[in-house]
Amino acid sequence: MDVKALHQLCLDLPIVESRADERAWLIMPGGGSHKAGDTRLTQAEWDTEYVYVCGTRGDPAYSIEDITRLLARDGQVPKGLWYQGYAEHTLEQMLWAVDSLRANRRIRHLVMSTAEYHLPRCMLTFVKQWQLHGDGRKLQLSVAPTANPPQTADTGGTNASLDGELSRILEYQKKGDVATEEDLLKFLTHKFTSPSSLS
């Protein structure tokens, strides 16, 4: 598997238009990527009806209050703001996301927002869990990557982080928790190059 090609595929997913009442944002704000603020994301997140926020391992880089302040406009937050609390790992986040989507059949478009280097594993994990536990609905996937956390620079930058993610992807694929890149390409509604280009 070429994780850098997979990473680029995630980044190249087109921005698509969708109705606010059919779109959900899944925010995984670890490493303070959302706490720092991004007005483009804030605007887009506000313009959707469903915003799902899930952190991991009691991440000290943000709190529910931080996210609420970031998403607030004129003192108001999006009406469809849901918090998972803190998950133990990415799999737990994606299982919660699948459960949340199953509970709301209006959603047709999911925008995943997390640190850029983490996108491939998040998407592969979500696809696998949707295959296993979803309701068969076709979903449009988009991404809104945030800045990588500062510690990635201390450990060799994005490429080193991607190499670390690759080892995790391969490990979790063996456990059956993460989809293959072929599964991802089949899941996406947009056509990309053949899976062989990613292997």
VOMAR-841581 format. One record per residue (C-alpha): residue in one letter; residue number from 1; z, y, x. Coordinates in steps of 0.02 Angstrom, whole numbers, always signed. Layout:
<pts>
PT  resn  resi      up   north    east
PT     a   NUM       Z       Y       X
...
</pts>
This chain:
<pts>
PT  resn  resi      up   north    east
PT     m     1      +0      +0      +0
PT     d     2     -45    +173     +63
PT     v     3    +100    +276      +0
PT     k     4     +21    +439     +59
PT     a     5    -133    +404     -48
PT     l     6     -19    +360    -194
PT     h     7     +78    +520    -165
PT     q     8     -83    +621    -167
PT     l     9    -140    +534    -326
PT     c    10     +21    +590    -410
PT     l    11      -3    +769    -350
PT     d    12    -185    +767    -408
PT     l    13    -145    +721    -588
PT     p    14    -228    +856    -691
PT     i    15    -131    +985    -789
PT     v    16    -166    +946    -970
PT     e    17    -141   +1045   -1128
PT     s    18     -31    +969   -1260
PT     r    19     +65   +1027   -1411
PT     a    20    +244   +1080   -1377
PT     d    21    +309    +960   -1509
PT     e    22    +220    +814   -1425
PT     r    23    +271    +853   -1246
PT     a    24    +431    +811   -1153
PT     w    25    +490    +862    -980
PT     l    26    +592    +738    -879
PT     i    27    +687    +833    -745
PT     m    28    +770    +744    -598
PT     p    29    +848    +892    -507
PT     g    30    +924    +808    -354
PT     g    31    +942    +903    -193
PT     g    32    +954   +1071    -279
PT     s    33    +766   +1083    -308
PT     h    34    +790   +1157    -482
PT     k    35    +950   +1249    -444
PT     a    36    +851   +1361    -326
PT     g    37    +744   +1411    -475
PT     d    38    +559   +1408    -510
PT     t    39    +500   +1531    -640
PT     r    40    +338   +1437    -672
PT     l    41    +434   +1280    -714
PT     t    42    +559   +1377    -816
PT     q    43    +420   +1452    -922
PT     a    44    +335   +1285    -948
PT     e    45    +495   +1193    -986
PT     w    46    +543   +1324   -1113
PT     d    47    +376   +1303   -1199
PT     t    48    +408   +1121   -1241
PT     e    49    +524   +1056   -1374
PT     y    50    +603    +914   -1275
PT     v    51    +684    +931   -1105
PT     y    52    +772    +778   -1032
PT     v    53    +883    +807    -879
PT     c    54    +955    +667    -773
PT     g    55   +1040    +677    -605
PT     t    56   +1097    +541    -486
PT     r    57   +1262    +489    -410
PT     g    58   +1358    +644    -459
PT     d    59   +1236    +750    -359
PT     p    60   +1338    +904    -309
PT     a    61   +1181   +1011    -291
PT     y    62   +1179   +1059    -474
PT     s    63   +1282   +1051    -632
PT     i    64   +1242   +1052    -817
PT     e    65   +1290   +1235    -816
PT     d    66   +1167   +1270    -674
PT     i    67   +1024   +1187    -769
PT     t    68   +1070   +1278    -929
PT     r    69   +1068   +1445    -839
PT     l    70    +901   +1405    -757
PT     l    71    +818   +1358    -921
PT     a    72    +897   +1497   -1022
PT     r    73    +795   +1642   -1086
PT     d    74    +887   +1788   -1164
PT     g    75   +1042   +1680   -1169
PT     q    76    +956   +1539   -1265
PT     v    77    +907   +1367   -1202
PT     p    78    +769   +1254   -1267
PT     k    79    +827   +1173   -1428
PT     g    80    +779    +999   -1371
PT     l    81    +886    +994   -1213
PT     w    82    +961    +822   -1177
PT     y    83   +1072    +768   -1032
PT     q    84   +1090    +593    -967
PT     g    85   +1232    +640    -853
PT     y    86   +1228    +556    -682
PT     a    87   +1134    +395    -654
PT     e    88   +1168    +275    -512
PT     h    89    +986    +264    -459
PT     t    90    +805    +296    -508
PT     l    91    +794    +137    -613
PT     e    92    +939    +194    -721
PT     q    93    +856    +364    -744
PT     m    94    +693    +284    -799
PT     l    95    +779    +164    -919
PT     w    96    +861    +314   -1000
PT     a    97    +694    +403   -1007
PT     v    98    +614    +252   -1092
PT     d    99    +756    +243   -1219
PT     s   100    +740    +430   -1252
PT     l   101    +552    +415   -1282
PT     r   102    +573    +265   -1395
PT     a   103    +693    +368   -1500
PT     n   104    +563    +506   -1519
PT     r   105    +392    +438   -1568
PT     r   106    +317    +613   -1580
PT     i   107    +305    +626   -1391
PT     r   108    +133    +589   -1319
PT     h   109    +142    +684   -1153
PT     l   110    +276    +663   -1019
PT     v   111    +292    +785    -875
PT     m   112    +395    +718    -730
PT     s   113    +480    +847    -621
PT     t   114    +568    +796    -461
PT     a   115    +558    +823    -273
PT     e   116    +380    +799    -215
PT     y   117    +412    +652     -98
PT     h   118    +502    +557    -237
PT     l   119    +359    +564    -364
PT     p   120    +273    +398    -321
PT     r   121    +431    +294    -342
PT     c   122    +480    +386    -501
PT     m   123    +310    +359    -580
PT     l   124    +298    +176    -528
PT     t   125    +473    +143    -592
PT     f   126    +439    +230    -757
PT     v   127    +275    +136    -783
PT     k   128    +358     -32    -752
PT     q   129    +502      +4    -869
PT     w   130    +384     +69   -1003
PT     q   131    +284     -92    -986
PT     l   132    +444    -194   -1007
PT     h   133    +539     -91   -1135
PT     g   134    +421     +38   -1209
PT     d   135    +347     +33   -1382
PT     g   136    +164     +15   -1330
PT     r   137    +123    +198   -1361
PT     k   138      -6    +276   -1246
PT     l   139     +71    +417   -1146
PT     q   140     -10    +554   -1045
PT     l   141     +82    +577    -878
PT     s   142     +86    +740    -781
PT     v   143    +192    +799    -637
PT     a   144    +278    +961    -591
PT     p   145    +340    +931    -413
PT     t   146    +481   +1036    -346
PT     a   147    +521   +1074    -165
PT     n   148    +585    +931     -60
PT     p   149    +772    +943     -25
PT     p   150    +821   +1025    +140
PT     q   151    +875    +860    +218
PT     t   152    +694    +799    +223
PT     a   153    +659    +925    +360
PT     d   154    +805    +855    +460
PT     t   155    +738    +677    +450
PT     g   156    +558    +703    +498
PT     g   157    +486    +797    +349
PT     t   158    +387    +736    +200
PT     n   159    +293    +597    +293
PT     a   160    +454    +517    +353
PT     s   161    +525    +530    +178
PT     l   162    +369    +449    +107
PT     d   163    +386    +305    +231
PT     g   164    +565    +282    +171
PT     e   165    +505    +284      -9
PT     l   166    +373    +152     +32
PT     s   167    +505     +31     +95
PT     r   168    +604     +58     -65
PT     i   169    +450     +36    -175
PT     l   170    +407    -129     -91
PT     e   171    +588    -189    -103
PT     y   172    +603    -144    -287
PT     q   173    +433    -217    -329
PT     k   174    +498    -385    -269
PT     k   175    +645    -366    -388
PT     g   176    +525    -326    -531
PT     d   177    +590    -149    -557
PT     v   178    +437     -52    -497
PT     a   179    +254     -63    -549
PT     t   180    +110     -93    -430
PT     e   181     -15     +44    -394
PT     e   182    -142     -56    -496
PT     d   183     -22     -49    -645
PT     l   184      -7    +139    -623
PT     l   185    -195    +164    -619
PT     k   186    -214     +61    -778
PT     f   187     -76    +160    -862
PT     l   188    -149    +330    -824
PT     t   189    -266    +397    -957
PT     h   190    -371    +485    -825
PT     k   191    -490    +382    -719
PT     f   192    -465    +379    -532
PT     t   193    -538    +282    -389
PT     s   194    -518     +93    -381
PT     p   195    -350     +21    -331
PT     s   196    -423     -39    -166
PT     s   197    -425    +142    -107
PT     l   198    -236    +141    -113
PT     s   199    -207     -23     -22
</pts>
